[in-house]
Amino acid sequence: MEKINKTEEEWKAELGDFGYYVLRQKGTERPFTGEYDKHDEVGTYVCAGCGHPLFSSVQKYHSGCGWPAFWSELATANITKIVDRSHGMTRTEILCPVCDGHLGHIFNDGPPPTGIRYCVNSASMKFIP
């Protein structure tokens, strides 16, 4: 995968203020406010920054956490995982492998078959039916 590199000005112009805050500044939308939290259509969720396919609707479930949750990523997603020690805790942050956009975090409290919960900001994604 070839990385996408843009200036901060280019990102801000393309993503808007809130999208820029979440994807580029590692922000988080308030729980239960994102457009895809209770979204149930069939399709694919892609990175809002670059369109890279991340999750299938088949992998989505209602976790009750307030953000879209997935038990796995697409086999071809290759989501980047890094240690995040912000806010006085240690978590695993997930990033788009193409544009390095902040997606959210993963936790080990998900359903079978993986036991993983990908907790993702709606603002980090677009949905393709």
PyMOL commands that set and color helices and strands:
alter all, ss='L'
color gray80, all
select helices_A, chain A and resi 8-23+57-59+86-88+122-124
alter helices_A, ss='H'
color red, helices_A
select strands_A, chain A and resi 44-47+53-56+60-61+69-70+80-84+91-95+102-107+117-120+125-128
alter strands_A, ss='S'
color yellow, strands_A
deselect
rebuild
show_as cartoon
